[in-house]
Amino acid sequence: RGGRSVSQVPVAEGKSVQQTVEMLTRRLELLGAEKQGTFCVDCETYHTAAAVGSQGQTGKLMYVMHNSEYPLSCFALFENGPCLIADANFDILMVKLKGFFQNAKANKIESRGTRYQYCDFLVKVGTVTMGPSARGISVEVEYCPCVIANDCWNLLMEFMQSFMGNHTPGIPSVFGTKHDSIYSPADTMGQYMELFNKIRKQQQVPVAGIR
């Protein structure tokens, strides 16, 4: 499949997350985009259990992710590290490895929403939730015919400007490292991992005046 951009869209001033999502999807529909079902990307965080005697050291984080576009696969990503693509039974393996990897259940985060097709573009506008509350908005745009990431960036950007306006993102870091190589599902999951971590950090900003 083609090169993709995954980015966050800020909530419009005076609007809720849901109202902003509706605004974006209305713009897409006005362009002539058609609904093509739904999608979901989820991410669970695991801490590596700290080694015996390494007090004060924090374990590494591993993210186990699923994407409804790849229903038979499970993705395991380390921050700044490799992406392992396994089959769906990997989740069962993680339960068996609980002595080595501990699930930070409170950190589960996901993006769900509607898929749209417009000419050669596939667009997914999602509401990002942690627990019961909506925390942000994700937009994934794919240019289906082109598998070389850098060859399709200008087309992606031009199309995104048509409905994202000032919130059109810059080129994803993965495009810079891929150069002329083929874009892969792991590259998409890496972009979602970065987006989810950014949204998690935004939630941790302390509120002024609270000690």
C-alpha positions in Angstrom: 0.0 0.0 0.0 1.0 3.6 -0.4 2.9 6.2 1.6 1.0 7.7 4.5 1.0 10.7 6.8 -0.4 10.4 10.4 -0.9 13.7 12.3 -2.7 15.3 15.1 -5.3 18.1 14.5 -5.9 20.5 17.3 -9.4 20.9 18.7 -11.0 24.0 17.1 -11.5 27.0 19.4 -14.8 26.8 21.3 -15.5 23.3 19.9 -15.4 19.8 21.4 -13.3 17.0 20.0 -16.5 15.5 18.4 -17.5 18.8 16.8 -14.0 19.3 15.3 -14.1 15.7 13.9 -17.5 16.5 12.4 -16.1 19.7 10.9 -13.2 17.8 9.2 -15.4 15.0 7.9 -17.9 17.5 6.5 -15.1 19.2 4.6 -14.0 15.8 3.2 -17.6 15.1 2.1 -17.9 18.5 0.4 -14.8 17.6 -1.6 -16.6 14.4 -2.8 -15.0 11.8 -0.4 -17.1 8.8 0.2 -17.3 6.8 3.5 -15.6 3.4 3.3 -16.4 1.8 6.7 -14.5 2.4 10.0 -11.1 1.8 11.4 -9.4 1.4 14.8 -5.7 1.6 15.9 -4.9 0.7 19.5 -1.8 0.7 21.6 -0.9 -0.9 25.0 2.2 0.1 26.9 4.5 -2.5 28.6 7.3 -1.8 30.9 10.3 -4.2 30.9 10.5 -5.5 34.5 13.6 -3.9 36.0 16.5 -6.4 36.4 17.4 -7.6 40.0 19.7 -5.1 41.7 19.1 -2.3 39.3 17.2 -0.1 41.7 16.3 3.4 40.5 16.6 2.4 36.9 13.5 2.6 34.8 12.7 -0.3 32.5 12.4 0.2 28.7 8.9 0.7 27.2 7.4 -1.5 24.6 4.2 -0.7 22.7 2.0 -3.5 21.5 -0.3 -2.2 18.7 -3.1 -3.4 16.4 -4.6 -1.8 13.3 -7.9 -2.9 11.8 -6.3 -2.5 8.3 -4.0 -5.5 9.2 -6.4 -7.7 11.2 -4.1 -10.8 11.3 -1.0 -8.8 12.6 0.2 -7.5 15.8 3.0 -4.8 16.0 5.5 -4.6 18.9 7.5 -1.3 18.9 10.3 -0.1 21.1 10.8 3.6 21.5 13.5 4.6 19.0 13.9 1.0 18.1 12.8 -1.8 15.8 9.2 -2.8 15.0 8.4 -6.5 15.2 5.5 -7.6 13.1 3.9 -10.8 14.5 0.7 -12.7 14.1 -2.4 -12.0 16.3 -1.3 -14.7 18.8 1.4 -12.4 20.0 -1.1 -11.0 22.6 -1.3 -14.4 24.3 2.5 -14.6 24.4 2.6 -11.2 26.2 0.4 -12.6 28.9 2.9 -15.5 29.4 5.8 -13.1 29.5 4.3 -11.0 32.4 7.4 -11.7 34.5 9.4 -9.7 32.0 6.9 -7.2 30.6 4.3 -5.5 32.8 1.2 -4.0 31.2 0.6 -0.4 32.1 -3.2 -0.8 31.7 -4.0 2.8 32.5 -2.0 3.9 29.5 -4.1 2.1 26.8 -4.9 4.5 24.0 -6.7 4.1 20.7 -8.0 6.0 17.7 -11.3 5.1 16.1 -13.3 6.7 13.3 -14.4 6.7 9.7 -12.5 5.8 6.6 -13.0 8.0 3.5 -12.0 7.3 -0.1 -11.3 10.3 -2.4 -9.9 9.4 -5.9 -6.5 7.8 -5.1 -6.5 8.9 -1.4 -7.6 7.1 1.7 -8.3 9.3 4.7 -9.0 8.2 8.3 -10.3 10.7 10.8 -10.2 9.3 14.3 -11.1 10.3 17.8 -8.2 9.4 20.2 -9.4 8.1 23.5 -7.6 7.1 26.8 -10.0 5.4 29.2 -13.5 6.9 28.9 -12.5 10.4 27.6 -11.6 11.8 24.2 -8.1 13.2 24.2 -7.4 14.3 20.6 -7.9 13.9 16.9 -5.8 11.9 14.5 -5.8 12.2 10.7 -4.2 9.5 8.5 -3.9 10.2 4.8 -2.6 7.6 2.3 -1.8 8.0 -1.4 -2.6 4.5 -2.5 -0.7 4.2 -5.9 2.7 5.2 -4.6 4.9 3.0 -2.3 8.0 5.1 -2.4 7.5 7.5 0.6 9.4 10.5 -0.7 7.8 10.4 -4.2 4.3 11.0 -2.8 4.9 13.6 -0.2 4.1 16.7 -2.3 0.8 15.1 -3.5 -0.1 14.2 0.1 0.6 17.7 1.3 -1.4 19.3 -1.5 -4.4 17.1 -0.8 -4.2 17.6 3.0 -4.2 21.4 2.6 -7.5 21.1 0.9 -9.3 20.0 4.1 -6.8 20.6 6.9 -5.8 24.1 6.0 -3.3 25.6 8.5 -3.1 22.3 10.3 -1.4 20.5 7.4 1.5 18.7 9.0 5.2 18.8 8.0 6.9 15.8 6.4 6.9 12.8 8.9 10.4 11.9 10.2 10.0 8.4 8.8 9.9 9.9 5.2 13.3 11.5 5.8 14.9 8.2 6.9 13.2 6.1 4.1 14.6 8.1 1.2 13.9 5.9 -1.8 12.9 2.8 0.0 9.4 1.2 0.1 7.0 2.4 2.7 5.7 -0.3 5.0 3.0 -1.0 7.6 5.6 -0.7 10.3 6.2 3.0 9.2 2.5 3.8 9.8 2.5 2.2 13.2 5.7 4.2 14.1 3.8 7.4 13.2 0.8 6.4 15.4 3.1 5.5 18.3 4.7 9.0 18.1 1.2 10.6 17.9 -0.1 8.6 20.9 2.9 9.5 23.0 2.6 13.2 22.1 -1.1 13.1 23.2 -0.2 11.2 26.4 2.4 13.9 27.3 -0.1 16.7 26.7 -2.3 15.2 29.3 0.6 15.2 31.9 1.2 19.0 31.7 0.5 20.3 35.3 -2.3 22.7 35.7 -1.1 26.2 36.9 -1.9 26.9 40.5 -2.3 23.3 41.6 0.6 22.2 44.0 
